[in-house]
Amino acid sequence: MKKYVYPALSAFAGAVIIGIGAMLKLMTYGGNSCDFPGKNCDCFCCNLFGLRGYEACGSYGLYVGASIGAIVGVITYLLVKKLKTT
């Protein structure tokens, strides 16, 4: 059972930590760069979600950050496991 639970927990932890960090970082970017009246927003996030400013950039940051965080969490678990066995 440990074989499946620990990698899942590490993936979840990485996704939560990095996902929230990326969401906050890109929300700040979107709120400061995209959300001004009369300014044309050409960033990828705004065009992808059809929104402007912190709403679009924050959502994009959460999705991308959680995906990368899950991968980093599993890789970290595998490296720690490998170091522990040697």
N, C-alpha and C positions, 0 to 999 in steps of 0.2 A: 504494500500500500504506500510506503514511503516513496517508492519509485515514481508515483504519479502525483502525490500530494505536494511534495516539496518543490518540484519544478512549477506546478500550477500556482503555488503561493508566491514564489519568487517572480513569476511573470505578472501576477496581479499586483504585487507591491511595486515592481518597476513601472508598470503601466500607470498606476495611481500617482506615484511620485513625479515621474517625468511628464505625464500628461497634464497634471495640474500646473506644474512649472511652465510648461510650454504654453498652456492656455493663458496664464497670467501675463507672460512675456508678450505674446502676440495681441492680447487685449490692450495692453499698454501701447503697443505699436499702432494698432488700428485706431484707437481713440485719439492718439496724438497726430497721426498722419493722414487718416482717411476721412475723418468725420467733421469736416469744416463745410459750412454752407457755401455753395458756389465753386467748390474745388472738385475737379474731376478725379475720381478714384479709379486708377487703372491697375490696382494690385490684383494678384491671382485670387486671393481669398474672396474679395468682394464680387468678382465675376463668377466664381464657383458657386457661392451660396445665394447670390442675388440680393444680398444685404450690403450694408455699408458699415464701416468703422469697426468698433470693438465686437459687434455681434458676429460678423463674418470671420474676422481674424481670430477671435477667441475660439470659435467652433473648429476652425481649421487647426489651430494649435493643439486643441484637445485630442482630435482624431489622430493627427500625425505623432504627437508626443506619446499617446497611449500605445500606438503601434510600435514605435521605436523603443519605448520603455519595456514592453513585454519581451521584445527580442533581447534587450540588454539584460533584463532580469534572468532569463533562461541561460544566457551565455555566462553571466556571473555565477549562477548556481553550478553550471558544469565546470567552470574553472576552479571554484572552491572545492567541489567534489574531487576533482582530479588532484589538487594539491593535498587534500586530506589523505588520499590513498597512497601517495608516494612518500 
